[in-house]
Amino acid sequence: MLVASSNAPTALALGRDPAGDAKTAEVFAQLGQQWLADGVEDGVQLCQGLSRFFTYRMATSLKQLRAQVTHAKLKEAYAAIELDPIRWAFMSAALSESLALEFVTPVPSAGVPPTKTDENYRIGRGGHRVERFSADGDTPIGYRLRMEGWLKEPHIFAEDFSDLNLPLKLRPLHKIPITTRCIELIAERQGCLKMDDIFAEELGSQVTAIHGPMPMTKTQVRLALESAEHVIAGGAVLFSPPLWADAIWTKLRNVKKTNAAVRPCSSSLSTYAL
């Protein structure tokens, strides 16, 4: 029977050792047991997931872990272990205390607009506008999910749109509430708004599976029919129907602009069913 030595360092002593020579797996194993003893029922599972995430990225020692960890990297880790976003801030505080972490990347703040300097802001047309809600170290959502094996998992569900009171047959004006809800869900479930074409395509496919193809205006329908006739006659495609993936990405880019403003929805979306 193995008996733990009474001289073994505590989780806090091991994690806050200035030398940082302890192995990442050992540190998280000790920390998980400590959290379990403190009443965190899933403490062991959480620490095992964090340990796998960082050791897979070659942070095999506490010293290497401290060198790699930023707020952006922690967000990737939390998403990978499916940690409820409501616990993210508490988890970061706990890890900072237990492992003596010094974050390099500041926390992105959606509430503080960027400073209007000559470098990132110009009056009038043109000029460079800095995107909000993304830190420099954020990994694109699609690339991250593909590396972690979660890209093809469901990211949205039909019930996510139930409160919008959408009709069975959508009209072009329904694009706004649907794409807006998609951006809300991305921010909530991914903890990041750094879109790439990989995730845009996958999310667009999932929206299409729920709502069908994006509804077209009368003009777009006419152009689509003319294009089809031209193709049948041996010509090239003249018009491509609009896609949910493109609409979501366009909406997200507009939201991330420095001059973006929240556009209030109608008091009752049920009027769309008319």
Secondary structure, 3 states (H helix, E strand, C coil): CCCCCCCCCCHHHHHCCCCCCCEHHHHHHHHHHHHHHCCCCCHHHHHHHHHHHHHHCCCCEHHHHHHHCCHHHHHHHHHHCCCCHHHHHHHHHHHHHHHCCCCCCCCCCCCCCCCCCCCCCCCCCCCCCCCCCCCCCCCCHHHHHHHHCCCCCCCCCHHHHHHHCCCCCCCHHHHHHHHHHHHHHHHHHHCCCCCCHHHHHHHHHHHHHHHCCCCCCHHHHHHHHHHHHHHHCCCCCCCCCCCHHHHHHHHHHHHHCCCCCCCCCCCCHHHHHC
